[in-house]
Structure formats: C-alpha cells, structure tokens
Amino acid sequence: MQGKRTSERRSRACGVEGARRASEASCARPAGRALRVELAWPVLLALLFAAVARGAPAREGAARSDAPPTKPADVRELERALRAPRPETRKSAVKELALLEGKPAFELLVRALEDDDAMVADEAQLALARVAEEPFLDLLYGRLGLRAKDPWVRVRVAEAFGRMGGPLDGLALAKSVDARDADVARALLYSLERRLVARHEVGDKAKIAREVEAVWRSRVDPEVRGRALLVLELCDHFKARPYVDEAAADKEPKLRCAALVAARAWPEAERLERAQRALQDPEASVRGCAIGTLCELASRPALLELVHQMEIEPRERLKWRILGFLRARSGEDHGFDADAWRAWAATVQGPWSTGVDPANRGPLGDTHAQLAGLNLISDRVVFLVDFSGSTWDTKLGDLTRKQVLDRELGKALEALPATTLFNVIPYTNEPIAWEKGLVPATKENVARARSFFERCNARGRGNAFDAALKALEDPDVDSLVLLTDGVPTGGHRYQMELFVDLLVEHDRFRQAAFDSILVDAPKSRVKDWQRLADRTGGRCVEAQLGEGKD
C-alpha cells in the first residue's frame, strides 16, 4: 500500500516537472515562431469555441449519465417537506421531486398521490405523467399504484398512464382493468384510448383487443363497457363492428352514445346514416351525440339534417345547440327560420367554415329567465351554487354575496316556464341537493326551492367537481349552470387541466352542457371555464353582482 502511494506521488511529481520543462522550452523558442503562434490566436479561439459548441450536448449528456441519479440529502429533505402542514409547501416539494432522477424520488412522487389536499395530489398526478420512466413503471402496477388501498390513488395512476409519452405496455394496462372497480376501469380504458388516438406505442393491439373484448362482453357498468368498445374499435375495427351494431340497439342510452363515438373514424356515408337513425332516439343524450356527429361531418347532407332536426327537436337545449353551430359555421344569423337555413345549406359544396371560431358557444337565447346575466336556454336544468368562504365573507354594499344570490336565484326561478324541469344544488365540500331529481317549475316548487336556498347556511370549501358529478347522475339533466368564483378548493380536483378534461370525459355519454357564471374569478381561471363550456356546448360569462333592486 505504501509503495502504491509512493508511486502516485512520483507520477504527480513527474507531471509537474514535465509541465515546467515544457514551459521553459516554449519560452526558449525563436521570437518569429512565437509571433506566428500569436497571430494564429483568433483562428485557434474560433476553432475552440466551435468545438465547445459541438461537444457541449455530448458532455452534458455524459455528465448527466455519470452523475448519481439523485442526491440523497435532497430526497430526504423533500421527503420531510411532503409531511409539512401547509399544502403549498407539499406542492412545492412535489415540483422539486419531479426535477430529480432515480427510484427514490419517483417513489416519493407516487406516494404524494395519497395527499389529502387536491392541490398536492393533482400536482403529483400531472408530474407523474411527465417524468415516468420505464425502469420505474412497475411501481405503478403494484401496491403503490393500481393496487393501492386508497381508491383515489388507483384512479389517479390509471388516468396518468394516458398522459405519458413514449412507448407503454398497453397489454399490461388492459389486463389491469377490473370491471368491479368501475372508476379505475374507466380511467384505464380512457388512458388506453388516448394513447391509441395519439398513436403512442402500446404493443400488440391484437392481444389488447382480446382483453377489452372480454370487458365488453362481461355485462358490467355501461360506462366501462362503452369505453371498452371505443378501445376495441381502435385496436381491431373488424372485430368491433358487430359490437358497435349491438351497442347501437342496446336499451342503455350510454351504450347507444358509445356506438356513435366508436364510429368516429368510419366513412362519412356510414356515420351520416347512423346519425340519422340516432336522431330518432327517445333519449336526448343520444340525439345530442348524433348532433355532434353531424357537426363534425359538416357536409351538405349533414347540415340539411341538422336544420331539419332544429325544426322538430323537442328539447330547447339541443335546438339552441344546432342554431349556435349553424351561426358559427356560416357567419349568418337566420334565427330558427328553417327555410332560410336550408337555402344556405344547399349552397355548401364541402365542409364549410367562414373562419369564425367554430366552437359551440351557443347563442344567448331570447328567454326571459336569466341568472346573473346568463340567459337560460334549457328546459332540463340544474343550478349549482358555490357556498365556499367568499359567498359569506364578501360584502356587496349592505348585503353579503349570499343575500344577493338569494335574490338573483329567486328571480331566475320565478321566470322559469312551467314546462321547465329544474333542481338546485348548493355545494361546499359536498353537494347539498334540494331534490333527488328534476321537478316541474310550478309555483309551489319554485317557492319551496327559494325557501330551501335562502335557509341553507352551509359553509366550507367549494367542491365543484363532485357537485357536477352529482348533477350528472340525473339522466334528464341536459344543462348545468354553475355559479362560482372559479377556484375549486374542495374535493379531489384542484388543477383545472384535470378538472376540465375529466368532467368532459364523464360527460361524453351524457351530452350535458356546462354553463358557467364566474364571479370575481382570476383571469387565469376564466379561460379554463371557457374551455369547459366550449367542449360541452355551453357558455361562460363573467358576472358582476351588485345591490340592485328586486
């Protein structure tokens, strides 16, 4: 050992001595040669900088691969931060973990999905999808992920798979679908569908098709079966065709909607024919899905079919949806004059667009009923009102916001036509439904609803996501009117990216429109609520509540 150290010291000494001799030799060179070298410095510097520029990425990559994947001290510090009392601190820790590499950091990120605060858990869910690497994916199939005791952890992991880029074992996802755990099964199938639509690598589609075919044939939850049908069609069109026909004739409306969605890539003539048949369906949700298909086609036959449906459609919301689409596509406004719209449609040679934003931001309508400036255009509507802290703490003149809401909602209910069916659901961390389902807008029911709303003094955080899901449980609802400050603070959804995407996914076989009335909402959140409205055929307005007079 001593000899080895002596040898190392000698080597270092030789290196120093060699450097000294080289230096002396350079000083002893002829002046002319030194001048030539000096004159070449600009060239040498240019070559040096070019070499550095070319070599920087390689050296950076080498340094990254040679360095330890994580710094243990950093991971330990962030692990402590994940136990901090303030959710903002825990959220920051999640963001820092997403910047680290290695299994310890990834495992902590997965564990953050268990956080009780949606601000933290949602951040972890989005981060997980961005940083997931193949060596660590097995963690997501085990007790930390899809086999976790916490059902929300299972749902979050299942949904995150659909947001990941790069190759992924689609067969493993398909085999993880357990129809007895409906929420997780739906999320896994939705993730598979998203990956297939985005053409991400999923592996052997034939094997995936066999797995999801078994789910379709299992006669379980119709939402699960419907999503299995969509995945099956994307994996094996010919195997799926008879099942699409079967779904189109099923007694469950959600499966009839799924049949229309499954045919989205079929030839135009077939899609048109299926949509025409679906327009005769007794369920408004199925007719709504058929209207969506015709809007996507936007050919002359599809437009003429839309005009005819607008003329005979019994549901107000669907009539206004068609009118909104025709206005956006044509740049014209013929109201409900079917003959004028037919004359315009007859001139269309192909898919038509004036360049106007084609999003279905339906027209304001001409109804006398309105809430905080939003005209109501539905005869099957539920009012969702945020009762979080700002409702009680904000003063508008001599009144609290709650007192102003009492007055505004009362005016809206009084103006509803007697043929309208409605419900009222204030919400804090839990929805507080007035009735189990929609009821007619008789004078007696309106008076009862006003009394219930005025006496309701619930306080807490605002869980808009679960309130919306509660409203969607009623199959007759075709419009949700949400009055909110725009910032979800309760429940399991906080990040608006997830909030919007998942509400739209839940609504796909329901076809209900989301109308949002935002009071003092941050500008950054307004665009998210507008996105929810655009994707569901609803509208979004910013309201100013003042004292006013009855």
Solvent accessible surface area in square Angstrom, and as a share of the most:
residue,aa,sasa,rsa
1,M,163,0.73
2,Q,116,0.52
3,G,52,0.50
4,K,126,0.53
5,R,122,0.45
6,T,37,0.21
7,S,60,0.39
8,E,81,0.36
9,R,118,0.43
10,R,165,0.60
11,S,71,0.46
12,R,148,0.54
13,A,61,0.47
14,C,91,0.54
15,G,46,0.44
16,V,107,0.61
17,E,54,0.24
18,G,37,0.35
19,A,66,0.51
20,R,112,0.41
21,R,153,0.56
22,A,61,0.48
23,S,63,0.41
24,E,94,0.42
25,A,54,0.42
26,S,48,0.31
27,C,113,0.67
28,A,87,0.68
29,R,119,0.43
30,P,91,0.57
31,A,86,0.66
32,G,39,0.38
33,R,124,0.45
34,A,54,0.42
35,L,98,0.49
36,R,155,0.57
37,V,76,0.43
38,E,109,0.49
39,L,125,0.62
40,A,38,0.30
41,W,130,0.46
42,P,90,0.57
43,V,92,0.53
44,L,80,0.40
45,L,74,0.37
46,A,59,0.46
47,L,112,0.56
48,L,100,0.50
49,F,134,0.56
50,A,41,0.32
51,A,44,0.34
52,V,66,0.38
53,A,71,0.55
54,R,178,0.65
55,G,18,0.18
56,A,41,0.32
57,P,91,0.57
58,A,70,0.55
59,R,130,0.48
60,E,125,0.56
61,G,38,0.37
62,A,49,0.38
63,A,61,0.47
64,R,152,0.55
65,S,90,0.58
66,D,119,0.62
67,A,50,0.38
68,P,102,0.64
69,P,85,0.54
70,T,15,0.09
71,K,134,0.57
72,P,86,0.54
73,A,60,0.47
74,D,48,0.25
75,V,13,0.07
76,R,135,0.49
77,E,100,0.45
78,L,21,0.10
79,E,68,0.30
80,R,137,0.50
81,A,24,0.18
82,L,29,0.14
83,R,165,0.60
84,A,20,0.16
85,P,125,0.79
86,R,137,0.50
87,P,34,0.21
88,E,75,0.34
89,T,51,0.30
90,R,32,0.12
91,K,41,0.18
92,S,63,0.41
93,A,2,0.02
94,V,0,0.00
95,K,100,0.42
96,E,86,0.39
97,L,3,0.01
98,A,16,0.12
99,L,134,0.67
100,L,48,0.24
101,E,53,0.24
102,G,9,0.08
103,K,105,0.44
104,P,69,0.43
105,A,1,0.01
106,F,9,0.04
107,E,47,0.21
108,L,18,0.09
109,L,2,0.01
110,V,1,0.01
111,R,94,0.34
112,A,7,0.05
113,L,3,0.01
114,E,85,0.38
115,D,31,0.16
116,D,146,0.75
117,D,16,0.09
118,A,9,0.07
119,M,29,0.13
120,V,1,0.00
121,A,2,0.01
122,D,0,0.00
123,E,12,0.05
124,A,0,0.00
125,Q,0,0.00
126,L,16,0.08
127,A,0,0.00
128,L,0,0.00
129,A,7,0.06
130,R,155,0.57
131,V,43,0.25
132,A,26,0.20
133,E,82,0.37
134,E,139,0.62
135,P,103,0.65
136,F,35,0.14
137,L,22,0.11
138,D,115,0.60
139,L,35,0.17
140,L,0,0.00
141,Y,50,0.19
142,G,16,0.15
143,R,171,0.63
144,L,16,0.08
145,G,0,0.00
146,L,19,0.10
147,R,173,0.63
148,A,11,0.08
149,K,198,0.84
150,D,53,0.28
151,P,74,0.46
152,W,63,0.22
153,V,1,0.00
154,R,48,0.18
155,V,24,0.14
156,R,3,0.01
157,V,0,0.00
158,A,0,0.00
159,E,3,0.02
160,A,0,0.00
161,F,0,0.00
162,G,8,0.07
163,R,47,0.17
164,M,8,0.04
165,G,55,0.53
166,G,37,0.36
167,P,88,0.55
168,L,15,0.08
169,D,79,0.41
170,G,0,0.00
171,L,38,0.19
172,A,28,0.21
173,L,0,0.00
174,A,2,0.02
175,K,129,0.55
176,S,37,0.24
177,V,18,0.10
178,D,53,0.27
179,A,23,0.18
180,R,219,0.80
181,D,41,0.21
182,A,31,0.24
183,D,86,0.44
184,V,10,0.06
185,A,0,0.00
186,R,28,0.10
187,A,11,0.09
188,L,0,0.00
189,L,0,0.00
190,Y,25,0.10
191,S,1,0.00
192,L,0,0.00
193,E,6,0.03
194,R,67,0.24
195,R,0,0.00
196,L,16,0.08
197,V,86,0.49
198,A,57,0.44
199,R,215,0.79
200,H,65,0.29
201,E,116,0.52
202,V,5,0.03
203,G,50,0.48
204,D,69,0.36
205,K,94,0.40
206,A,54,0.42
207,K,88,0.37
208,I,0,0.00
209,A,0,0.00
210,R,133,0.49
211,E,55,0.25
212,V,1,0.00
213,E,28,0.12
214,A,64,0.50
215,V,17,0.10
216,W,1,0.01
217,R,151,0.55
218,S,52,0.33
219,R,152,0.55
220,V,50,0.28
221,D,53,0.27
222,P,41,0.26
223,E,13,0.06
224,V,0,0.00
225,R,11,0.04
226,G,0,0.00
227,R,1,0.00
228,A,0,0.00
229,L,0,0.00
230,L,1,0.01
231,V,0,0.00
232,L,0,0.00
233,E,14,0.06
234,L,49,0.24
235,C,18,0.11
236,D,43,0.22
237,H,59,0.26
238,F,161,0.67
239,K,66,0.28
240,A,0,0.00
241,R,70,0.25
242,P,79,0.50
243,Y,33,0.12
244,V,0,0.00
245,D,69,0.36
246,E,64,0.29
247,A,0,0.00
248,A,38,0.29
249,A,88,0.68
250,D,29,0.15
251,K,191,0.81
252,E,50,0.23
253,P,33,0.21
254,K,54,0.23
255,L,3,0.01
256,R,33,0.12
257,C,0,0.00
258,A,0,0.00
259,A,3,0.02
260,L,14,0.07
261,V,23,0.13
262,A,2,0.02
263,A,3,0.02
264,R,75,0.27
265,A,87,0.67
266,W,14,0.05
267,P,83,0.52
268,E,83,0.37
269,A,76,0.59
270,E,52,0.24
271,R,26,0.09
272,L,25,0.13
273,E,75,0.34
274,R,24,0.09
275,A,0,0.00
276,Q,64,0.28
277,R,123,0.45
278,A,13,0.10
279,L,11,0.06
280,Q,151,0.67
281,D,18,0.09
282,P,120,0.75
283,E,65,0.29
284,A,15,0.12
285,S,16,0.10
286,V,3,0.01
287,R,17,0.06
288,G,0,0.00
289,C,9,0.06
290,A,0,0.00
291,I,0,0.00
292,G,15,0.14
293,T,10,0.06
294,L,0,0.00
295,C,9,0.06
296,E,119,0.53
297,L,19,0.09
298,A,4,0.03
299,S,11,0.07
300,R,92,0.34
301,P,66,0.41
302,A,0,0.00
303,L,1,0.00
304,L,60,0.30
305,E,39,0.17
306,L,0,0.00
307,V,0,0.00
308,H,82,0.37
309,Q,7,0.03
310,M,2,0.01
311,E,92,0.41
312,I,101,0.51
313,E,6,0.02
314,P,98,0.61
315,R,32,0.12
316,E,66,0.30
317,R,10,0.04
318,L,8,0.04
319,K,46,0.19
320,W,19,0.07
321,R,43,0.16
322,I,0,0.00
323,L,1,0.00
324,G,8,0.08
325,F,5,0.02
326,L,0,0.00
327,R,68,0.25
328,A,13,0.10
329,R,48,0.18
330,S,9,0.06
331,G,52,0.50
332,E,70,0.31
333,D,94,0.49
334,H,63,0.28
335,G,22,0.21
336,F,84,0.35
337,D,72,0.38
338,A,9,0.07
339,D,99,0.52
340,A,27,0.21
341,W,0,0.00
342,R,75,0.27
343,A,66,0.51
344,W,17,0.06
345,A,0,0.00
346,A,54,0.42
347,T,81,0.47
348,V,0,0.00
349,Q,152,0.67
350,G,26,0.25
351,P,116,0.73
352,W,89,0.31
353,S,65,0.42
354,T,61,0.36
355,G,71,0.68
356,V,72,0.41
357,D,73,0.38
358,P,63,0.39
359,A,30,0.23
360,N,28,0.15
361,R,122,0.44
362,G,9,0.09
363,P,15,0.09
364,L,111,0.55
365,G,19,0.18
366,D,114,0.59
367,T,39,0.23
368,H,172,0.77
369,A,1,0.01
370,Q,87,0.39
371,L,3,0.02
372,A,16,0.13
373,G,52,0.50
374,L,0,0.00
375,N,26,0.13
376,L,9,0.05
377,I,8,0.04
378,S,12,0.08
379,D,21,0.11
380,R,53,0.19
381,V,2,0.01
382,V,2,0.01
383,F,0,0.00
384,L,0,0.00
385,V,3,0.02
386,D,9,0.05
387,F,0,0.00
388,S,9,0.06
389,G,35,0.34
390,S,35,0.23
391,T,3,0.02
392,W,40,0.14
393,D,109,0.57
394,T,39,0.23
395,K,120,0.51
396,L,32,0.16
397,G,53,0.51
398,D,119,0.62
399,L,55,0.27
400,T,32,0.19
401,R,11,0.04
402,K,8,0.03
403,Q,87,0.39
404,V,0,0.00
405,L,4,0.02
406,D,24,0.12
407,R,30,0.11
408,E,27,0.12
409,L,4,0.02
410,G,1,0.01
411,K,91,0.38
412,A,0,0.00
413,L,0,0.00
414,E,106,0.48
415,A,41,0.32
416,L,14,0.07
417,P,71,0.45
418,A,74,0.57
419,T,111,0.65
420,T,2,0.01
421,L,40,0.20
422,F,0,0.00
423,N,7,0.04
424,V,0,0.00
425,I,4,0.02
426,P,0,0.00
427,Y,1,0.00
428,T,13,0.08
429,N,67,0.34
430,E,112,0.50
431,P,32,0.20
432,I,54,0.27
433,A,37,0.29
434,W,30,0.11
435,E,46,0.21
436,K,205,0.87
437,G,22,0.21
438,L,28,0.14
439,V,25,0.14
440,P,62,0.39
441,A,8,0.06
442,T,60,0.35
443,K,188,0.79
444,E,126,0.57
445,N,21,0.11
446,V,7,0.04
447,A,59,0.46
448,R,99,0.36
449,A,0,0.00
450,R,71,0.26
451,S,46,0.30
452,F,37,0.15
453,F,2,0.01
454,E,81,0.36
455,R,170,0.62
456,C,16,0.09
457,N,109,0.56
458,A,28,0.22
459,R,158,0.58
460,G,36,0.35
461,R,124,0.45
462,G,2,0.02
463,N,3,0.02
464,A,3,0.02
465,F,7,0.03
466,D,39,0.20
467,A,0,0.00
468,A,0,0.00
469,L,45,0.23
470,K,80,0.34
471,A,3,0.02
472,L,15,0.07
473,E,122,0.54
474,D,23,0.12
475,P,99,0.62
476,D,70,0.36
477,V,3,0.02
478,D,11,0.05
479,S,0,0.00
480,L,0,0.00
481,V,3,0.02
482,L,0,0.00
483,L,6,0.03
484,T,5,0.03
485,D,27,0.14
486,G,0,0.00
487,V,38,0.22
488,P,5,0.03
489,T,50,0.29
490,G,3,0.03
491,G,19,0.18
492,H,72,0.32
493,R,4,0.01
494,Y,39,0.15
495,Q,37,0.17
496,M,8,0.04
497,E,82,0.37
498,L,0,0.00
499,F,0,0.00
500,V,0,0.00
501,D,18,0.09
502,L,15,0.07
503,L,0,0.00
504,V,26,0.15
505,E,12,0.05
506,H,44,0.20
507,D,7,0.03
508,R,46,0.17
509,F,1,0.00
510,R,19,0.07
511,Q,45,0.20
512,A,0,0.00
513,A,5,0.04
514,F,0,0.00
515,D,1,0.01
516,S,0,0.00
517,I,0,0.00
518,L,1,0.01
519,V,4,0.03
520,D,98,0.51
521,A,13,0.10
522,P,58,0.37
523,K,156,0.66
524,S,68,0.44
525,R,40,0.14
526,V,26,0.15
527,K,141,0.60
528,D,22,0.11
529,W,0,0.00
530,Q,39,0.17
531,R,78,0.28
532,L,0,0.00
533,A,0,0.00
534,D,33,0.17
535,R,112,0.41
536,T,21,0.12
537,G,7,0.07
538,G,0,0.00
539,R,11,0.04
540,C,21,0.12
541,V,36,0.20
542,E,92,0.41
543,A,8,0.06
544,Q,163,0.72
545,L,20,0.10
546,G,39,0.37
547,E,78,0.35
548,G,60,0.58
549,K,183,0.78
550,D,147,0.76
